[in-house]
Amino acid sequence: MFELNEEQRLIQKSVHEFAKKELAPKASYWDVHEEFPWDLVKKMAEIGLTGLRLPAFYGGMEADLVTTGIALEEVARFDHNCAIILCGCNITGKLLLHGSETIKNNYLPDIVKGRCILAFAAMESEAGSDIRAIKTTAKRMKNTYVVNGEKSMITFAEVAQGFVVLVKTDVKSREGISCIFVEANRPGIDIQRLQGFGWRATKWGNIALSDVQVPAENLIGEKNSALSMLKPTVQEQRALTGLIALGTAKQALGEAVEYAKNRKVFGKPLGKFEGIQFKLVEDFTQLQAARLTCFQALHLIQKNAAEASKWAAMANLIGGETAYRVVNDAMDVYGGLGYSRELPLERYLRDIKAIQIASATLKMEIGQGILGKEFLPYT
Ligand SMILES: Cc1cc2nc3c(=O)[nH]c(=O)nc-3n(C[C@H](O)[C@H](O)[C@H](O)COP(=O)(O)OP(=O)(O)OC[C@H]3O[C@@H](n4cnc5c(N)ncnc54)[C@H](O)[C@@H]3O)c2cc1C
């Protein structure tokens, strides 16, 4: 049976208290002003959250994936955008571990200290779900690579000090894809800001790369093998973002339950009516089932189990969809007040929608790939 150990319970409690005290009061501010919360990133760094998955050599915590999930879930209860930032720090940080010593030494300690954020740039206007269709190229010229192309809808585009960019290094093959690190201050980079429905503190944008020269040692991992290198990282990201969505939904459900206990209609508390009870009880049940799926996925990814890919996909799918439903129901319980911007519910819903949309690739993959092949082997 899945159970948190003593150390994980302590981490859950301390991150909960930290996030409630330090993150919750300003969560709405960053959303309304669309600002990146640098001062909170530094505070999260002080308690080790920005380097949860990174090696101790660079100042990281070397936490296992389940512990990382526990921490991110608690952060997401009080500030969804901060949880997305932490997920980004840990995911791009782990990708850099495949890079040169110079890149690791230049960036990993700063990520851990909350002074640096990197973006992962894969998507292009004509290559979203079909990621092998990317057109951005990196051409080798003696000791450099010259990068040309456009990346779309990239989280942290405007604030990142560097980008881990997915590029074609063999234009004749759909698999000829590599990862290359591009420092944000190199000549030839143009960033165009995008405004999104949710994730408003994450400085979303398009990145144009025109004859950008980077040293050949900026290649991350082996040439033409980015897709296999990315596999475990993508699995982690899927399961963790599922849990982030559920953390936000858990908070919404707790608030709705309190409201149902206190709000009186027709002479008695709202929660005394079965219609409301059934909705809240069903949401609680679905939420717990989805959380367990995410933790199971994290456990299997950590073990490098054969079925990890399938569970990561399921975790992301059930996480996003359950969270959306739970927050939507919480809004209904609050009635007109739930729709108001006085309450955080509309922000929760917008942020969770970002997880659902950003995972569109995943739905396609589930439909056609990972799960489709398993359940419908003849298609
Ligand atoms: C908030 C946000 C943040 C993002 N951050 C990043 C980032 O940091 N880095 C990055 O690289 N990208 C990022 N993205 C881009 C994201 O990865 C893409 O939006 C996603 O991969 C889907 O691609 P697309 O938008 O081109 O949709 P499309 O590929 O055009 O798909 C459109 C719709 O069709 C469906 N679909 C596609 N193919 C099939 C099929 N074969 N069968 C059935 N249905 C199908 C999809 O599920 C989707 O609903 C972000 C997106 C969002 C919304």
The ligand as an SDF file (V2000), in Angstrom:
LIG
                    3D

 53 58  0  0  0  0  0  0  0  0999 V2000
    0.3970   27.4740  -21.1680 C   0  0  0  0  0  0  0  0  0  0  0  0
    1.2550   26.7630  -22.1480 C   0  0  0  0  0  0  0  0  0  0  0  0
    2.6120   26.6450  -21.9040 C   0  0  0  0  0  0  0  0  0  0  0  0
    3.4370   26.0120  -22.8330 C   0  0  0  0  0  0  0  0  0  0  0  0
    4.7800   25.9450  -22.5860 N   0  0  0  0  0  0  0  0  0  0  0  0
    5.5950   25.3440  -23.4850 C   0  0  0  0  0  0  0  0  0  0  0  0
    7.0110   25.2710  -23.2580 C   0  0  0  0  0  0  0  0  0  0  0  0
    7.5280   25.7360  -22.2430 O   0  0  0  0  0  0  0  0  0  0  0  0
    7.7790   24.6780  -24.1990 N   0  0  0  0  0  0  0  0  0  0  0  0
    7.2470   24.1430  -25.3410 C   0  0  0  0  0  0  0  0  0  0  0  0
    7.9980   23.6090  -26.1490 O   0  0  0  0  0  0  0  0  0  0  0  0
    5.9120   24.1970  -25.5840 N   0  0  0  0  0  0  0  0  0  0  0  0
    5.0860   24.7860  -24.6930 C   0  0  0  0  0  0  0  0  0  0  0  0
    3.7310   24.8620  -24.9340 N   0  0  0  0  0  0  0  0  0  0  0  0
    3.2160   24.3280  -26.1830 C   0  0  0  0  0  0  0  0  0  0  0  0
    2.5080   22.9950  -25.9940 C   0  0  0  0  0  0  0  0  0  0  0  0
    3.4680   21.9950  -25.8090 O   0  0  0  0  0  0  0  0  0  0  0  0
    1.6250   22.7660  -27.2380 C   0  0  0  0  0  0  0  0  0  0  0  0
    0.5550   23.6840  -27.1750 O   0  0  0  0  0  0  0  0  0  0  0  0
    1.1200   21.3650  -27.2920 C   0  0  0  0  0  0  0  0  0  0  0  0
    2.1710   20.4930  -27.5660 O   0  0  0  0  0  0  0  0  0  0  0  0
    0.0570   21.1880  -28.3840 C   0  0  0  0  0  0  0  0  0  0  0  0
    0.5300   21.6340  -29.6020 O   0  0  0  0  0  0  0  0  0  0  0  0
   -0.3670   22.6410  -30.4920 P   0  0  0  0  0  0  0  0  0  0  0  0
   -0.7760   23.7720  -29.6290 O   0  0  0  0  0  0  0  0  0  0  0  0
    0.3910   22.9370  -31.7390 O   0  0  0  0  0  0  0  0  0  0  0  0
   -1.6580   21.8310  -30.8550 O   0  0  0  0  0  0  0  0  0  0  0  0
   -1.8790   20.8790  -32.1660 P   0  0  0  0  0  0  0  0  0  0  0  0
   -0.7550   19.9140  -32.2750 O   0  0  0  0  0  0  0  0  0  0  0  0
   -2.1530   21.7480  -33.3490 O   0  0  0  0  0  0  0  0  0  0  0  0
   -3.1960   20.1490  -31.7210 O   0  0  0  0  0  0  0  0  0  0  0  0
   -4.4670   20.8170  -31.7080 C   0  0  0  0  0  0  0  0  0  0  0  0
   -5.4960   19.8870  -31.0900 C   0  0  0  0  0  0  0  0  0  0  0  0
   -5.6000   18.6970  -31.8680 O   0  0  0  0  0  0  0  0  0  0  0  0
   -5.3420   17.5520  -31.0570 C   0  0  0  0  0  0  0  0  0  0  0  0
   -4.5780   16.5770  -31.8620 N   0  0  0  0  0  0  0  0  0  0  0  0
   -3.3450   16.7180  -32.3770 C   0  0  0  0  0  0  0  0  0  0  0  0
   -2.9890   15.6170  -33.0470 N   0  0  0  0  0  0  0  0  0  0  0  0
   -4.0250   14.7580  -32.9600 C   0  0  0  0  0  0  0  0  0  0  0  0
   -4.2770   13.4400  -33.4420 C   0  0  0  0  0  0  0  0  0  0  0  0
   -3.3770   12.7790  -34.1460 N   0  0  0  0  0  0  0  0  0  0  0  0
   -5.4530   12.8710  -33.1510 N   0  0  0  0  0  0  0  0  0  0  0  0
   -6.3850   13.5210  -32.4370 C   0  0  0  0  0  0  0  0  0  0  0  0
   -6.2140   14.7730  -31.9380 N   0  0  0  0  0  0  0  0  0  0  0  0
   -5.0490   15.3800  -32.2000 C   0  0  0  0  0  0  0  0  0  0  0  0
   -4.5460   18.0530  -29.8800 C   0  0  0  0  0  0  0  0  0  0  0  0
   -4.7520   17.2350  -28.7250 O   0  0  0  0  0  0  0  0  0  0  0  0
   -5.1280   19.4520  -29.6790 C   0  0  0  0  0  0  0  0  0  0  0  0
   -6.2940   19.3690  -28.8890 O   0  0  0  0  0  0  0  0  0  0  0  0
    2.8850   25.4780  -24.0260 C   0  0  0  0  0  0  0  0  0  0  0  0
    1.5070   25.5870  -24.2630 C   0  0  0  0  0  0  0  0  0  0  0  0
    0.7000   26.2160  -23.3340 C   0  0  0  0  0  0  0  0  0  0  0  0
   -0.7710   26.3280  -23.6090 C   0  0  0  0  0  0  0  0  0  0  0  0
  1  2  1  0
  2  3  1  0
  2 52  2  0
  3  4  2  0
  4  5  1  0
  4 50  1  0
  5  6  2  0
  6  7  1  0
  6 13  1  0
  7  8  2  0
  7  9  1  0
  9 10  1  0
 10 11  2  0
 10 12  1  0
 12 13  2  0
 13 14  1  0
 14 15  1  0
 14 50  1  0
 15 16  1  0
 16 17  1  0
 16 18  1  0
 18 19  1  0
 18 20  1  0
 20 21  1  0
 20 22  1  0
 22 23  1  0
 23 24  1  0
 24 25  2  0
 24 26  1  0
 24 27  1  0
 27 28  1  0
 28 29  2  0
 28 30  1  0
 28 31  1  0
 31 32  1  0
 32 33  1  0
 33 34  1  0
 33 48  1  0
 34 35  1  0
 35 36  1  0
 35 46  1  0
 36 37  1  0
 36 45  1  0
 37 38  2  0
 38 39  1  0
 39 40  1  0
 39 45  2  0
 40 41  1  0
 40 42  2  0
 42 43  1  0
 43 44  2  0
 44 45  1  0
 46 47  1  0
 46 48  1  0
 48 49  1  0
 50 51  2  0
 51 52  1  0
 52 53  1  0
M  END
$$$$
